[in-house]
């Protein structure tokens, strides 16, 4: 009985994993931007600047500052926001 449960659990895990991989390959996750190293560096810099500005202005401004930086990176590397 325990072997049957283990087998079903493994089969469900394999099915879930294959569905996840197929959805990622179909563009469901949209991770192709990770290969654009300058864009990723721009996002890292935007996050760093947002963190630094939150020290001076307070934590409330962190996410708004990051969003502005992210929009600038999108505009610079992809031509849209």
C-alpha positions as CSV (number, residue, x, y, z in Angstrom):
1,X,0.0,0.0,0.0
2,X,2.8,2.4,0.9
3,X,4.5,1.6,-2.4
4,X,1.4,2.6,-4.3
5,X,1.1,5.9,-2.6
6,X,4.8,6.6,-3.2
7,X,4.4,5.7,-6.9
8,X,1.4,8.0,-7.3
9,X,3.2,10.8,-5.6
10,X,6.2,10.4,-7.9
11,X,4.0,10.2,-11.0
12,X,2.1,13.4,-9.9
13,X,5.5,15.2,-9.3
14,X,6.7,14.2,-12.8
15,X,3.5,15.3,-14.4
16,X,3.6,18.7,-12.5
17,X,7.2,19.2,-13.4
18,X,6.7,18.5,-17.1
19,X,3.6,20.8,-17.2
20,X,5.7,23.6,-15.6
21,X,8.6,23.2,-18.0
22,X,6.2,23.1,-21.0
23,X,4.4,26.3,-19.9
24,X,7.7,28.0,-19.3
25,X,8.9,27.0,-22.8
26,X,5.6,28.2,-24.3
27,X,6.4,31.7,-23.0
28,X,4.0,31.4,-20.0
29,X,6.7,32.8,-17.6
30,X,8.4,35.1,-20.0
31,X,11.9,34.6,-18.7
32,X,13.7,35.5,-22.0
33,X,14.6,38.9,-20.5
34,X,17.1,37.2,-18.2
35,X,19.5,36.6,-21.1
36,X,19.6,40.4,-21.7
37,X,22.5,41.1,-19.3
38,X,22.6,44.9,-19.8
39,X,18.8,45.1,-19.0
40,X,19.3,42.9,-15.9
41,X,22.1,45.1,-14.7
42,X,19.9,48.2,-15.3
43,X,17.3,46.6,-13.1
44,X,19.8,45.8,-10.4
45,X,21.0,49.4,-10.5
46,X,17.4,50.6,-10.2
47,X,16.9,48.4,-7.2
48,X,20.1,49.7,-5.6
49,X,19.2,53.3,-6.2
50,X,15.7,52.7,-4.8
51,X,17.2,51.2,-1.6
52,X,19.6,54.1,-1.2
53,X,16.9,56.7,-1.8
54,X,14.7,54.9,0.8
55,X,17.5,55.5,3.4
56,X,17.3,59.2,2.8
57,X,13.6,59.6,2.1
58,X,12.1,56.7,4.1
59,X,11.0,53.2,3.2
60,X,7.7,54.4,1.7
61,X,9.5,55.7,-1.4
62,X,11.4,52.5,-2.1
63,X,8.9,50.8,-4.4
64,X,7.8,54.0,-6.2
65,X,11.5,54.8,-6.9
66,X,12.1,51.2,-8.2
67,X,9.1,51.4,-10.5
68,X,10.4,54.6,-12.0
69,X,13.8,53.0,-12.5
70,X,12.2,49.8,-14.0
71,X,10.2,51.9,-16.4
72,X,13.3,53.7,-17.5
73,X,15.1,50.4,-18.1
74,X,12.1,49.1,-20.1
75,X,12.1,52.2,-22.2
76,X,15.8,52.1,-22.8
77,X,16.1,48.4,-23.7
78,X,12.7,47.5,-25.1
79,X,11.2,50.8,-26.2
80,X,8.1,50.4,-23.9
81,X,7.0,50.6,-20.3
